[in-house]
Amino acid sequence: MSDTFKKVADNRAARHEYFIIESYEAGIELFGTEVKSIRSGGVNLKDSWIAVDKNGEMFARHVHISPYEKGNIFNRDPMRDKKLLMHKREIMKLNDKVKREGLTLIPLSIYFKGSRLKMQVGLCKGKKLHDKRETIAKREVARKLDRVMKSRL
């Protein structure tokens, strides 16, 4: 299996709303028509989040996978909870951090690693309004510096 990466979806809003402390890779349990729909770009990660249930299983909630056009009766509910596949020890470690430190688990991106579909899971801390403004100000300063440097060359 080759380790070629093909990013399918990215949660850009998460990078604006949260500080990403750590990121992990998880597999996703999906049905065939859902994979075909994702291959054609029919996935949306906006407003999605990850929860650990009482059985120690991780589920991605509010991940919208559009119904596959040619899937007819085999299509699933687009908003159903998608089970994430990670080692039990990793899930328990993440769940402890979420409960103890008040962090959140957010899907950051979905990509193909070889022929397998993977989700990048971020352990995140929410940004306050002043943090968001500070991030925007830093980005604008960097953009201005790039323009000045480019014009001098």
N, C-alpha and C positions, 0 to 999 in steps of 0.2 A: 504494500500500500504506500503510495507516494504521499508526502505531506504537503500537497498543494492547498493553498488557502484561497477560497473565493467568498468574499463577504457578500451577504445577501441583504441584510438589514442592519441598520445602526440606530441606536437610541441617542440622538444628539441632545434631546431635552434633558436626559439624565445627567449628562456632563455639565449642563448649565445649572441644574437644580441641586446637585449633590457633589460633595467631595468624595472621590473614589479612593478608598483606603487600600483595598486589595481586590484583585480579580481572579476568578477561577474559571475553569472550563468544565462544562457539563454536557452530557448527551441529552437528547430529547426523545421521548417516546411518542412517535407519531404514526399515523396511518398513511397508506400509499398516496391517496389523493391529496393529503396535506403536504407531503413532500413535493409532489408535482406542482402544487400551487406555490410553494415557497421557491422552487426553482424558477418559476416564471415571475417572481417578485411580488407575490400576493401576501405579504406579511407586514404587520404594523406593530411596533413595540411601544408606541406612545402610551403613557399612563399605565404601563404594565408593572407588575411587582411580583416578588417571589415569597411564598409562605412555606413553612415547615409544619406539617400536621402532627397530630399526637402519635402517629405510628412511626415517625422519623422519616417521612418521605417528603421530598421537595416538589412543589408545584408552581409553575409559572401561571399567574393569573392575569386576565385581561390582555393576553397576547392574541391579536386578531389575525387569523389565517383565512384569507378569502376562499370561498368554495371554488373548487376546480371546475372549469367550464364543462369539461367532458366527463365529470365524475358522477353525474345524476344521483342514483340512490346510495352511492357509496360515500357521498360527502358527509362530513361531520359538522357539528355545531361550530361555527367560526370562533366563538368566544369560550369554548370549553377549556377547563384547566389542563395544562400539558405537564405530564410528569417529567421531572428532570432526573437524570441518572448520574449519581455520584456515589463514592464510597460512603458507607454509613458513618464512619469515623469523621469524615470531612463535614458531612451534614450536621452531625452533633456539635462539632466545633463551631461551625457557622451559627447554628441556632443559639449556642451559649453566648456568643458575642452579640447577637441581635438582642437577646433578652437582658444581658448584663449591662451592655454599654449603650443601649438605645440606638443601635445602627439599623440599617435597612438593607435588604437584598433586592437588587434591581437588575433586570436583564439589560446588558449593554449592547450586545450585538449577536446576530445569528450568522454563521458562516459554514461553508463546507470544508471539511478537513479530509482531503481525499474524496471518498464517496460518502462519508459520514457527516451528518448534520450536527453541529455543535452550537452551544449557546455560551457566550461569555457572561458570567455572573459577577456583578460587582458588589462588594461589601461597602456600603456608602453611609455618609453622614450628611444630613440635610444642611444646605447653605441658608444663611439668613440674608435678608435683603441687602445689607451693607456688603456682605461677601460677594454677592452677585454683581453689585455695582463696581466693586474693586476689581473683579475679574474682567469686566467689560473695559474699565479704564486701562488696565494693563495691556489688554489686547489692542486697544486703539493706539497706545503709545508705541507698541512694537510695530504696528502697521505704519505709523508716521516715520519711525526710524528707518524702516525698510524702504519707504518711498524716498527719503532724503539720501540714503546710501545709493539707491539705484540711480537717482538723478545726478549724483556726483561722478558716477562712472562713465 
